Amino acid sequence: MGKRQGLATRCVHAGDRSDAFGSPHTPVYNTTTFRYPSTDALLDVVEGRAEGALYTRFGANPSVRSLEAKLAALEDAEAALAFTAGMGAESSLFFAHGREGIVCIGDAYGGTLELLTDQLPRLGMDTHLLWETEPVALRAQLEERLAAGARLVFLETPTNPSLEVYDIAEISEVAHAYGALVAVDNTFATPVNQNPLGLGADLVMHSATKYLGGHSDLTAGAVMGPAALLEPVAAWRKSLGQVPAPETATLLSRSLATLPLRVERQNATAGVLARSLAEHPRVARALYPGLAQFPGHSLAARQMTGFGGMVTFEVADADAAAVVDRLRLFAIAPSLGGVESLATQPVTTTHHGLSGESQRRLGITPAMVRLSVGLEDPEDLLADLEQALE
Ligand SMILES: *Cc1c(COP(=O)(O)O)cnc(C)c1O
């Protein structure tokens, strides 16, 4: 093929299988089982001598396989597995690779924290959360956990909602010195802005419900990485019944074709909003990795190719809920990554269940508003924020 194709080209073409009628994209294979011309032909597939699908839950449905080829191409991975949800991807990943102990760095998604602090420990799994943000102290704490036997390091970067940035290359180097694997939740960054495998991580996971799906109309997840590391993850997916429906797989493949276009626009608009909010007299603080004054900016500039579509700010001397309630274009809703702009307060949604002390430790304040920037005209979004802050 010669020179490696660009991301946009891969998003459009990777994984596509034409059919007998010349459909330019993989059709929806709404089928649970697959028939064979003979017992021998069936046995060839059962015994691995020939490629073929047996049963959709086992994962070889052509709509799902086609999606997985696109997902792998997005993250420059050897292989990918599609899931019913981001949490499905995460639980299979943890069961497959976390049984000797998991270290989670930084503020992870609420569902991830529930798994790690409540559900997995009840199964006897050893899990540790490291909240340290100062790199030297973090490295020391991580080495201590790895020396104690943990074999999977999990992190999100940038984090929700503070958009803190962690050094994937350095963390991977430390983990690998102890023979541990590193898995990165790349949901916030998207493969357009960050390629964890290229920075040294072993596995990547996504809530495809967010930017990959991009239209707030599907729930799905993904894990990408070397085929050998995905094999035990696929076994858990099969037993837990987490293969996505063919319709969802096809809808997600359709969405991926426009991922680079959407994310590039979201990056640009988020930058405009963040710069404007940072200067606004009614805003105490704007958090965005693309702002030169943001603490994680230089690291983000090194490991990311775009700064993302999420912006967080703190309202000065005003009731943040009243500001959010005055927004007309931004909808009050959890979730993120869709074509429509959303606004939430972490204290009423993602971090609602946490104690005041935990919120303070994570830097979550009642004045904080998190924006998921959509595809509307930047001037309209800016005008909406300005009237709400007045
Ligand atoms: C939403 C989300 C998840 C969970 O994904 P679901 O598709 O809702 O199961 C995991 N990680 C991050 C960062 C998320 O935003």
The ligand as a Tripos MOL2 file, in Angstrom:
@<TRIPOS>MOLECULE
LIG
   15    15     1     0     0
SMALL
NO_CHARGES

@<TRIPOS>ATOM
      1 C1        -19.0740    7.6740   29.7760 C.3       1 LIG1
      2 C2        -17.7090    7.2530   30.1450 C.ar      1 LIG1
      3 C3        -17.4140    5.9170   30.4660 C.ar      1 LIG1
      4 C4        -18.4870    4.8400   30.5000 C.3       1 LIG1
      5 O1        -19.0140    4.6290   29.2390 O.3       1 LIG1
      6 P1        -20.5250    4.0900   28.9480 P.3       1 LIG1
      7 O2        -20.5700    4.0250   27.4680 O.co2     1 LIG1
      8 O3        -21.4800    5.0460   29.5650 O.co2     1 LIG1
      9 O4        -20.6050    2.7430   29.5960 O.co2     1 LIG1
     10 C5        -16.0970    5.5960   30.7730 C.ar      1 LIG1
     11 N1        -15.1230    6.5330   30.7670 N.ar      1 LIG1
     12 C6        -15.3790    7.8220   30.4690 C.ar      1 LIG1
     13 C7        -14.2610    8.8090   30.4810 C.3       1 LIG1
     14 C8        -16.6700    8.2240   30.1510 C.ar      1 LIG1
     15 O5        -16.9060    9.5190   29.8700 O.3       1 LIG1
@<TRIPOS>BOND
     1     1     2 1
     2     2     3 ar
     3     2    14 ar
     4     3     4 1
     5     3    10 ar
     6     4     5 1
     7     5     6 1
     8     6     7 2
     9     6     8 1
    10     6     9 1
    11    10    11 ar
    12    11    12 ar
    13    12    13 1
    14    12    14 ar
    15    14    15 1
@<TRIPOS>SUBSTRUCTURE
     1 LIG1         1 GROUP 0 **** ****
